[in-house]
């Protein structure tokens, strides 16, 4: 009798979970029928409910080789392997290499805005998958992915860290684990939008720190900093310096989109 009662007690929660899962599936289907999925860029209906519409897809500008070996800035022609851009020579960053999936153009901007400010977390697998492809040479020998952190006030207002969501998607493709909370944004900083390059650097100076208890997990590790957009590089450069001071052996950067000037020269 006790065995029968125990089995019944176990089976009841299972039935409830199956029932709830089935109900969620029905509700999701009803919502898709009532509100067809829209392209996150142009808001046109999507036939299969996944990704971008054909027109926006054709306009998305993926970054492919040839590009600067250090900064990942695309070149207009192939200068040969291992060559650097003038930016990499004139002002080398603290991190070793940076890679981006796409240029920060109109389509990429619409995706980033929808993802960050419209709670479109469903875009993370698609964007993270493109990032994993762009950063394949970085993830081959990396020990961990590190999301660029938000200050707790901004995290509370936004409800999620977009860099952490992208880390989860990249980790699912590459198998590289994610380190959460091992670097902190200790100072709330104004938005970088509208600031010059020197102002951006000053804005984030001293904003990031590795807690003493996290240094053991970072010392000697090859890390990849992950963020959504790279503009001047001030934020990821400051983060990389904090990780290197804490003992990291190597820091790379992987972003979804980066700002690219129309023409780039090589040295």
N, C-alpha and C positions, 0 to 999 in steps of 0.2 A: 504493500500500500504506500509506504513512504517513497519507494522508487517511482511509483506511478504519479504521485503528487509532485515529486521533484521534476520529473520529465514534463509534466503539465506546466509547472511554473516556469521552466526554461523555454518551452515552446510558445507560450503566450507572448512574451516580448518579441520573439522572432516574427510571429504573425503580425504584430503591430508594426514592426519595422518594414516588413514586406508591404503591408497595406499603405503605410505612409509613403514608401518609395513609389508604389504604383500611383497613388494620388498625385504626387509631385509630377510624375511623368505625364499624367492626363492633363494637369493644370498647365504644364509647360507647352504641351501640344496645343491646347486651347488658346494659349497666349500667342503662340506663333501663328495660328490661323487668324486670330483677331487682329494682331499687330505684326505684320510681316517684318522680318529682320531687315534693317537698312544698312547700306554701306556706311561705315563710320566716317568716311571722308566727305562724300557728297550727299548722303542721306537718301540715295535712290534705293528702291527695294532690291534685295538680293534673291536670286533664284533659289540657291541652296542654303542661304543663311550663314555662309562662312566666308571670312576674308573680305576682300574688296570687290567692287564691281569691275567689269572688264575695262571700262574707260579709265578709272583711277589706277588700276593695276598697270595699265600701259604707261601711265605717267610717273609711276614710282621709280626713283632713280637709285638703284642698288650700286654700292661701291665695289668695284672689282679691280683687280690688278690691271695696269701698273699703279702703284701708290708708294708713298714715302715709307721706307722700312721702319722708321721710328714712329711717326705720327699717324700713318695710315691715310694721309691726304692724297687723293687721286691725282695722277699726272695726266696731262693731255696726250702724251706719247710715251712709249716705253724707253726709258734711258738706260736700261740694264738692271740687273739684280743688285739689291743692297744700297741703292743710291738714296740720298736724303734730300728733303726739301730745304729751302732756305730757312724756314721757320725752325726746323730741327737743329740746323747748324747754329743759328743766331741765338736761340734761347732754348736749349735742351731742357725738357721737363724732368721732374724727379722720377717719374715712372719710366719704364723701359720701352714699352710699345703701346700704341693705341690702335684699336680697330673699331669700325662702325659698320652697321649693316647698310644704311642708306644715307643719302644726302638730306640735309634738313631743308626740304622744299615745301611747297604748298600741301602736298599729299601727306608727307611725313608729319608736318605740323598739325594737320587735322587729326591724324592718328594719335599723336602725343596728347593733344588737348582732350580728345575723347577719353583716352585711357586715364589720364591724371585727374581730370576735373569733372568728368561725367560718369565716373564709377564703371567704366567699361573694362572691368577686369577680365572679361572674356577675350580681350585682345592680347592678353599676356602670352598665351601659348604661341600665337602667330608671330608676334614681335620677337619673343624670346627664341623661337625657332630660327628666324632669320639671323639673329645675333649669334646663335651657336654656330651657324654656318660661317658667318663672317669671322668669328674668333676661333676657328678650328685649330690654327697653329698655336694659339695661346692656351687652349684647354688641354692640349696633348700632354703637357708636363706640369699642369697647375695642381696645387694641393687644395685650393679652396677658392670659392667665389665670395666676394665681400660687397654687399650693397652699400652704396653711399647713403649714410643715415640722414634722417630728418630730425630736426629739433622736436622735442616732445610736444610742444605747442602746435607745431604745424602738423605733426602726425595725428594729434587729437582732432584737429580741424578737418583733415583730409580723410582720416579713418584708415588709411593704408599707405605703406611706403611703396611707390611705384618701382623703385630699384629692387626691392626685396621680391616683389611679384615677378619681375623679369628674371631675377636670380633663380627662382624656383623653376621657371620654364626652361632656362638654359641648363640647369642641373639635370632636369628630366631627360634632356637630349644627350648631354655630354657625360653624365655620371659624376661630374665634379661636385663635391659637397658644398654647402653654403654655411658660412660663419655668420650667425646673427648676433648683433649686440656687442661685437668685439672692437668696434670703433664707434665713438659717440660724437654727436654734434653738441658741444657743450655751451655754445653761444648762439642765440637766435640771431639770424642775419636777415637784412632786408632782401627782397627778391633781386636777382641779378639783372633782370630785364631792364634795358635802358642804360646800363652802366658801361663805361669804357673798359678796355682791357685792364689798365692799371687800377681803376676803381673796383673792378671785380676781384682782383687779387687782394686789395686792401680789405674788401668786404668780408672775405672768408679767412683772413689771417687769424690763426689761433682758434678757429672755430671747431676743430676736430681734435679728439684725444683718444688714445687707447687706454682703457682702465688698467691699473696694475695687475688685476687678477686675470686679464685676457692676454697678457704678454706671453705666457707660456704656450698658448695655442698659436701664436703668430711667429714666434722666434724661429728663424731658419726656413720659413715656409715661402713657397712661390704662390703669390696671390693675384687674383684678378678683381679689380674694382669694377663694379657694374653701375651704370646710370642710364637715364633715358636719352639725354641730349648733351653733346659736348659743343660748347661755343668757344670761349677763350681757353678753356682747360684749367681755369683757376681752381675750381672746386676739387676736381680729381687730383690736381697737382698737390693741393694742400693735404688731401686725404692720404695720398701716397707718401708724402713726407712724414706724416704721423705714423703710418705703418712701418716705414723704414726705420724711424727712430725707435720704434718698439721692438725691432729685431727682425723684421721680415727680410728674407734674402732677395726677393725679386717681386716687383709690382708691375702688372700690366693693367690696361684699361680697356673695357669693352662697353660700347654704348649702342643704342638703337640708331640714333641719327647724329650727324655732326654737321656743323656749319662749314661750308666749303666756298671759298672765293671763286669767281668765274675762271680765272687763269692761275696756274701754279708753275713756278720755275723749279728747276733742279740744280744741284751742285755736284 
